[in-house]
Amino acid sequence: MKKRSSIRGSQTPTPTPTPIDPNNLAPECIRVDKVYDWVFFANDYQNKNFIPDEACREAVSNALANGDRVTTECNSTNPEDVICNATILENGNPGRVQIIWTVTVNVSVFINGNLACTFPVRTQFDDTIMLCVPEGITNDNINCRATQVICRTDGVLMGPDMFGPMIPVRVVLCKDVQVEFPVKLEVLAKFCFPRANNIPVPNDVIKCDLNLLEFPRQCPDIFPVDNCECQATVLARNEETLATFGENGTLVPGTSTLDGEICQECSLGDSQFTFSFTSDEDGDTTPTPTASPFDLSFTYDPSTIDRVVCDTDDESLAAFGEGTQTFDTSTQFANYELRIFNDPAGFQLILRNTAGEVIFDSGVVDALVRYEECETFADLLNNND
């Protein structure tokens, strides 16, 4: 049985935190393509392209020589028009898959605001990635697609005489790759989310000895990921904070702003938060030998959320990962520990350097919190005992 708790904490004015999305288990009988692996990643392509139309090349060269204004635009193609071809190089857990992506964008050249010409630029991306592709999975079971095409061009460069003006083009391709196989299942179902493309491609080919089943085996070590035991949303706007900086314990008064969703729908992949601290240089606090005369305001952006630990008895959770701490003139890497408490409602953010030393501790800060336990497979199995 889930525990549902009311919002605690107060602010003026009182904002509304993001509601928790339910993701309850339910028995289902389905005929479906089972997802054996699912990754999402992106590639960045940059190149200088000559203008294929001879008349346009000559017009642009003359315009540049005369000091006219020459501008360019790059129009992205529809992601559905991107072509991808997947080839399994080696089955395994994980196995090796090669994917070739072909995308075409259109580049337009303007002279003093008037269109001079438009021409296509064709780009190919070649990826080799590690996926769950056990014996029985074939090329037809690799479902690859582009979700977004981003194109940018920055003006015109003067190239060598034989090519004339060159136009730099940058193309970013966002990609979604799934390994699917048709099965009939009776399941207890929850929504799941893609994992990061974070398995390195080994230099030596590693072959796995897999036993053949009616359906290929899943890869439980890498997908699907375990569900969280709890989920929470937290919201604080300019809440008073007496923070500690550095190993010497420098006390700095200020305000904290935090907006976070941890394990939404009970999935670690659906987690994010943002944090900022504004120091109060004129704060009315008692001077101490460790007080700081500097402005230590900063923002913190997490790059990963590696794990979440739940304490269902105390109705609290702790999220761990890494990110960057950005001051007015500098940025540094920092690991974080974000603690969220339901009763009393609040949070605490602790940042550590690469040596594990605490470089920032917000202390417990008041916040609006929604906390809820997740129903896991273990809960249902224990209830059936």
C-alpha positions as CSV (number, residue, x, y, z in Angstrom):
1,M,0.0,0.0,0.0
2,K,1.4,3.4,-0.9
3,K,1.8,6.1,1.6
4,R,0.4,9.5,0.5
5,S,1.3,12.6,2.4
6,S,0.1,16.1,2.2
7,I,2.2,19.1,1.3
8,R,4.1,20.6,4.2
9,G,6.1,23.8,4.2
10,S,5.1,27.4,3.4
11,Q,6.3,30.3,1.2
12,T,5.0,33.8,0.4
13,P,3.7,33.9,-2.3
14,T,2.9,30.1,-2.3
15,P,3.9,28.4,-5.6
16,T,2.5,25.1,-6.7
17,P,5.0,22.2,-7.1
18,T,4.8,19.8,-10.0
19,P,2.3,17.1,-9.2
20,I,3.5,13.5,-8.9
21,D,2.4,11.3,-11.9
22,P,1.0,7.9,-10.7
23,N,2.6,4.8,-12.2
24,N,0.9,1.9,-10.5
25,L,1.4,-1.7,-11.4
26,A,-1.5,-3.5,-13.0
27,P,-1.8,-7.0,-14.6
28,E,-1.8,-7.0,-18.4
29,C,-2.0,-9.7,-21.1
30,I,-0.3,-8.3,-24.2
31,R,0.8,-9.2,-27.7
32,V,3.6,-6.7,-28.3
33,D,7.1,-6.0,-29.5
34,K,9.2,-6.5,-26.4
35,V,12.0,-3.9,-25.9
36,Y,15.3,-5.6,-25.4
37,D,17.3,-2.4,-25.3
38,W,16.7,1.3,-25.8
39,V,19.2,4.2,-26.1
40,F,19.0,7.9,-27.0
41,F,22.0,9.9,-28.1
42,A,23.2,12.6,-30.5
43,N,26.0,13.4,-33.0
44,D,27.5,16.7,-34.1
45,Y,28.7,17.1,-37.7
46,Q,30.7,20.1,-38.9
47,N,32.1,20.8,-42.3
48,K,32.9,23.5,-44.9
49,N,30.9,23.2,-48.1
50,F,31.5,24.9,-51.4
51,I,28.6,26.5,-53.4
52,P,27.8,24.0,-56.2
53,D,26.1,26.6,-58.5
54,E,28.7,28.3,-60.5
55,A,26.7,31.5,-61.1
56,C,26.0,31.8,-57.4
57,R,29.6,31.2,-56.5
58,E,30.7,34.1,-58.8
59,A,27.9,36.4,-57.4
60,V,28.9,35.7,-53.8
61,S,32.7,36.2,-54.6
62,N,31.9,39.6,-56.2
63,A,29.7,40.6,-53.3
64,L,32.4,39.8,-50.7
65,A,35.0,41.7,-52.8
66,N,32.6,44.7,-53.0
67,G,31.9,44.6,-49.2
68,D,28.2,43.7,-49.6
69,R,26.4,41.9,-46.8
70,V,26.3,38.1,-47.4
71,T,24.3,36.0,-45.0
72,T,23.3,32.3,-44.9
73,E,20.5,30.2,-43.5
74,C,20.3,26.5,-42.9
75,N,16.9,24.8,-42.9
76,S,16.6,21.5,-41.0
77,T,14.9,18.5,-42.6
78,N,12.0,16.6,-41.2
79,P,13.3,13.9,-38.8
80,E,11.1,11.4,-40.6
81,D,13.2,12.0,-43.8
82,V,16.4,10.9,-42.1
83,I,17.5,7.4,-43.4
84,C,19.1,5.0,-41.0
85,N,20.4,1.5,-41.7
86,A,21.4,-0.9,-38.8
87,T,23.7,-3.9,-39.1
88,I,24.5,-6.3,-36.3
89,L,28.2,-6.9,-36.3
90,E,28.1,-9.3,-33.3
91,N,25.3,-10.7,-31.2
92,G,25.8,-10.7,-27.5
93,N,25.0,-9.2,-24.1
94,P,25.9,-6.6,-25.0
95,G,26.5,-7.0,-28.7
96,R,28.0,-4.6,-31.4
97,V,25.7,-2.8,-33.8
98,Q,26.7,-0.4,-36.7
99,I,24.2,2.3,-37.7
100,I,24.6,4.6,-40.7
101,W,22.4,7.8,-40.7
102,T,21.8,9.9,-43.8
103,V,20.4,13.4,-43.4
104,T,20.0,16.2,-46.0
105,V,19.6,19.9,-45.1
106,N,19.1,23.0,-47.3
107,V,21.5,26.0,-47.2
108,S,20.4,29.4,-48.6
109,V,22.7,32.3,-49.5
110,F,21.5,35.9,-49.4
111,I,23.2,39.0,-50.8
112,N,22.0,42.2,-49.2
113,G,18.9,40.3,-48.0
114,N,18.1,38.9,-51.5
115,L,18.1,35.2,-52.1
116,A,21.1,34.3,-54.3
117,C,20.7,30.5,-54.3
118,T,19.7,27.4,-52.3
119,F,21.5,24.1,-52.3
120,P,21.3,20.8,-50.4
121,V,24.1,19.5,-48.0
122,R,24.0,15.7,-47.5
123,T,25.5,14.4,-44.3
124,Q,26.2,10.9,-43.0
125,F,26.8,9.7,-39.5
126,D,28.5,6.3,-38.8
127,D,27.9,4.9,-35.3
128,T,29.1,1.7,-33.7
129,I,27.3,1.2,-30.4
130,M,26.8,-1.6,-27.8
131,L,23.3,-3.0,-27.5
132,C,21.5,-6.0,-26.1
133,V,21.3,-8.2,-29.2
134,P,21.2,-11.9,-28.1
135,E,21.0,-14.7,-30.6
136,G,17.6,-14.6,-32.4
137,I,17.7,-10.8,-32.8
138,T,18.3,-9.7,-36.4
139,N,18.8,-6.4,-38.3
140,D,15.1,-6.2,-38.8
141,N,14.7,-6.0,-35.0
142,I,16.7,-2.8,-34.7
143,N,14.3,0.1,-34.8
144,C,16.3,3.4,-35.4
145,R,14.9,6.8,-36.0
146,A,15.9,10.5,-35.7
147,T,13.9,12.6,-33.3
148,Q,15.3,16.0,-34.1
149,V,17.6,17.6,-36.7
150,I,19.3,20.9,-35.8
151,C,21.1,22.8,-38.4
152,R,23.2,26.0,-38.2
153,T,25.5,27.9,-40.5
154,D,27.6,30.9,-39.6
155,G,28.2,33.2,-42.6
156,V,30.6,32.7,-45.6
157,L,34.3,32.0,-45.6
158,M,36.7,32.8,-48.5
159,G,38.0,29.5,-49.7
160,P,40.8,28.6,-52.2
161,D,40.3,29.9,-55.7
162,M,39.4,26.6,-57.2
163,F,36.4,26.2,-54.8
164,G,35.5,29.8,-54.2
165,P,33.5,30.9,-51.1
166,M,33.0,28.1,-48.4
167,I,30.0,27.9,-46.1
168,P,30.5,26.2,-42.7
169,V,27.5,24.0,-41.8
170,R,26.9,22.3,-38.4
171,V,24.3,19.5,-38.1
172,V,23.2,18.0,-34.8
173,L,21.2,14.7,-35.1
174,C,19.2,13.4,-32.1
175,K,18.7,9.6,-32.3
176,D,16.5,7.0,-30.8
177,V,17.5,3.3,-31.1
178,Q,15.4,0.4,-29.9
179,V,15.9,-3.4,-30.0
180,E,12.5,-5.1,-30.4
181,F,11.2,-8.6,-30.8
182,P,7.5,-9.7,-31.0
183,V,6.3,-11.8,-28.0
184,K,3.1,-12.6,-26.1
185,L,3.4,-11.7,-22.4
186,E,1.3,-11.6,-19.3
187,V,2.9,-8.9,-17.3
188,L,2.7,-6.4,-14.4
189,A,3.5,-3.3,-16.3
190,K,5.0,0.2,-15.7
191,F,6.2,2.8,-18.1
192,C,10.0,2.7,-18.6
193,F,12.5,5.2,-20.1
194,P,15.6,5.0,-22.3
195,R,19.1,4.6,-20.8
196,A,22.2,6.7,-21.8
197,N,24.5,5.4,-24.5
198,N,27.2,4.8,-22.0
199,I,28.6,1.3,-22.7
200,P,32.1,1.7,-24.3
201,V,32.9,-0.2,-27.4
202,P,35.7,-2.7,-26.5
203,N,38.8,-3.1,-28.8
204,D,38.6,-6.9,-28.6
205,V,35.5,-8.7,-29.6
206,I,33.9,-10.5,-26.6
207,K,31.7,-13.5,-27.6
208,C,29.0,-14.6,-25.2
209,D,27.8,-18.2,-24.9
210,L,24.0,-17.8,-24.9
211,N,21.5,-20.7,-24.7
212,L,18.7,-20.5,-27.3
213,L,15.2,-20.0,-25.9
214,E,11.8,-19.7,-27.6
215,F,12.4,-15.9,-27.2
216,P,15.8,-14.2,-26.9
217,R,16.8,-13.4,-23.4
218,Q,16.5,-10.0,-21.9
219,C,19.7,-8.1,-20.6
220,P,18.7,-7.5,-17.0
221,D,22.2,-6.1,-16.1
222,I,21.7,-3.0,-18.3
223,F,18.0,-2.9,-19.2
224,P,15.3,-2.4,-17.9
225,V,16.7,-0.4,-15.0
226,D,15.3,-1.0,-11.5
227,N,12.4,1.2,-10.4
228,C,12.8,3.7,-7.5
229,E,11.3,2.8,-4.1
230,C,10.0,6.3,-3.7
231,Q,9.4,9.5,-5.7
232,A,9.2,13.2,-4.8
233,T,8.9,16.7,-6.1
234,V,10.4,19.7,-4.3
235,L,10.1,23.5,-4.8
236,A,11.8,26.3,-3.0
237,R,11.8,30.0,-4.1
238,N,14.3,32.4,-2.4
239,E,14.2,30.5,0.9
240,E,16.5,31.8,3.7
241,T,19.7,29.8,4.0
242,L,22.8,29.8,6.2
243,A,25.2,27.9,4.1
244,T,28.6,26.5,4.8
245,F,31.4,26.8,2.3
246,G,34.7,24.9,2.2
247,E,36.5,22.7,4.7
248,N,37.0,25.7,7.1
249,G,33.3,26.1,7.5
250,T,32.8,29.6,6.2
251,L,29.2,30.7,7.0
252,V,27.4,32.6,4.3
253,P,23.8,33.9,4.7
254,G,21.7,34.0,1.6
255,T,18.7,32.5,-0.2
256,S,18.2,29.2,-2.1
257,T,16.0,28.3,-5.0
258,L,15.4,24.7,-5.9
259,D,13.0,23.0,-8.4
260,G,13.3,19.2,-8.7
261,E,11.5,16.1,-9.8
262,I,13.2,12.9,-8.5
263,C,12.0,9.5,-9.8
264,Q,8.9,10.8,-11.4
265,E,6.7,7.7,-12.4
266,C,9.1,5.7,-10.1
267,S,11.8,5.8,-12.8
268,L,15.4,7.1,-12.1
269,G,15.6,8.1,-15.8
270,D,12.8,10.7,-15.3
271,S,14.6,12.8,-12.7
272,Q,16.0,16.4,-12.9
273,F,16.6,19.4,-10.6
274,T,18.0,23.0,-10.7
275,F,19.6,24.9,-7.8
276,S,20.9,28.4,-7.2
277,F,22.3,30.1,-4.2
278,T,22.3,33.9,-3.8
279,S,24.6,35.2,-1.0
280,D,23.5,38.1,1.1
281,E,26.5,40.3,1.5
282,D,24.5,42.7,3.7
283,G,22.9,39.9,5.7
284,D,22.1,40.8,9.3
285,T,24.1,37.9,10.9
286,T,26.5,37.9,13.8
287,P,30.1,38.3,12.4
288,T,32.2,35.2,13.0
289,P,35.9,34.5,12.3
290,T,34.8,32.3,9.4
291,A,32.5,34.9,7.7
292,S,33.2,35.5,4.0
293,P,33.6,39.0,2.6
294,F,33.0,37.7,-1.0
295,D,30.0,37.2,-3.2
296,L,29.6,33.4,-3.3
297,S,26.4,33.3,-5.3
298,F,26.3,30.3,-7.8
299,T,24.1,28.0,-9.8
300,Y,24.5,24.2,-9.8
301,D,23.6,22.1,-12.8
302,P,23.6,18.3,-12.4
303,S,24.8,16.3,-15.4
304,T,23.9,12.9,-14.0
305,I,21.6,11.4,-11.4
306,D,23.3,8.1,-10.7
307,R,21.2,6.6,-7.9
308,V,18.4,7.4,-5.4
309,V,18.3,6.0,-1.9
310,C,14.9,6.0,-0.1
311,D,14.1,5.9,3.6
312,T,10.4,5.0,3.6
313,D,10.3,5.1,7.5
314,D,11.4,8.7,7.7
315,E,9.7,9.6,4.3
316,S,12.9,11.0,2.8
317,L,15.2,10.3,-0.1
318,A,18.8,11.1,-1.2
319,A,19.9,11.5,-4.8
320,F,23.5,11.2,-5.8
321,G,25.4,12.3,-9.0
322,E,27.7,14.9,-10.5
323,G,27.5,18.3,-12.2
324,T,29.0,21.7,-12.4
325,Q,29.0,24.6,-9.9
326,T,29.1,28.0,-11.8
327,F,30.0,31.2,-10.1
328,D,30.1,34.7,-11.8
329,T,33.6,34.1,-13.3
330,S,34.4,30.5,-12.9
331,T,33.0,26.9,-13.2
332,Q,34.1,23.8,-11.3
333,F,33.1,20.1,-11.2
334,A,31.3,18.9,-8.1
335,N,29.6,15.7,-6.9
336,Y,26.3,16.3,-5.1
337,E,24.0,14.7,-2.6
338,L,20.5,16.1,-2.6
339,R,18.3,15.1,0.4
340,I,14.6,15.7,0.4
341,F,12.5,15.5,3.6
342,N,8.8,15.2,3.8
343,D,8.2,15.8,7.5
344,P,9.2,18.5,8.2
345,A,9.2,19.5,4.6
346,G,12.6,20.7,3.3
347,F,15.8,19.8,1.5
348,Q,19.6,19.8,1.9
349,L,22.2,20.0,-0.9
350,I,25.8,19.0,-0.2
351,L,28.5,19.4,-2.8
352,R,31.9,17.7,-2.8
353,N,35.0,18.1,-4.8
354,T,36.8,15.2,-6.6
355,A,38.7,14.4,-3.3
356,G,35.4,13.9,-1.5
357,E,35.8,17.1,0.6
358,V,32.6,19.1,1.3
359,I,32.7,22.5,-0.5
360,F,29.1,23.5,0.1
361,D,26.4,22.6,2.5
362,S,23.0,24.4,2.3
363,G,21.8,23.0,5.6
364,V,18.2,22.1,5.9
365,V,16.1,24.6,3.9
366,D,12.3,24.9,4.0
367,A,10.5,23.8,0.8
368,L,7.2,22.5,-0.6
369,V,7.5,18.7,-0.9
370,R,5.4,16.0,-2.3
371,Y,6.6,12.5,-1.4
372,E,5.2,9.1,-2.2
373,E,6.3,5.5,-1.9
374,C,6.5,3.5,-5.1
375,E,4.9,0.1,-5.6
376,T,7.7,-2.3,-6.6
377,F,7.7,-5.9,-7.8
378,A,9.1,-7.0,-4.4
379,D,6.2,-5.3,-2.6
380,L,3.7,-7.4,-4.6
381,L,5.6,-10.6,-4.2
382,N,5.8,-10.1,-0.4
383,N,2.0,-9.3,-0.3
384,N,1.3,-12.7,-2.0
385,D,3.3,-14.7,0.5
